[in-house]
Amino acid sequence: MVLVAGLVTLGETTIGVGLVLPGETVLIGAAMAVPDVPAAVLVTAVVAVAAACGDSIGYAIGRRFGPRLRESRIIGRMGRDAWDDAARTLRRWVRGRCSAPGSCRWCGR
C-alpha cells in the first residue's frame, strides 16, 4: 500500500493523475491500512517525498515542454487566450518570474 500511495501521489503532482483518480481517496485507504505507528510514519514520509518530487518533476516538464504545449491542438481547442490569461496572472502573482514550481508548472517559465 505504501508503494501505491507513493506512486499515486507522484502521478497526481507530476501530471495530474488526480483528475482521474483522486489522490485523497488512495491516501485515506493507505492511512486506514497501516497496522501501527511505524507504518504510518513510513506512509507519511513516502507520500511527502513523492509529492515534493512530483512537483519538481512537473515543474521541469513545464519548463521544457510548456511553450510547445501551448501550441498543441488540445490547447488550441480550449483556447490559447485562456492559457495566456492564466500565464499573465501567474506572472503578475509572482512579480514577473515564475519561481513557484506548483503554480508555474505548465507555463514554460
Secondary structure by P-SEA (a helix, b strand, c coil): caaaaaaaaaaaacccccccccaaaaaaaaaaacccaaaaaaaaaaaaaaaaaaaaaaaaaaaacaaaaaacaaaaaacaaaaaaaaaaaaaaaccccccccccccccc
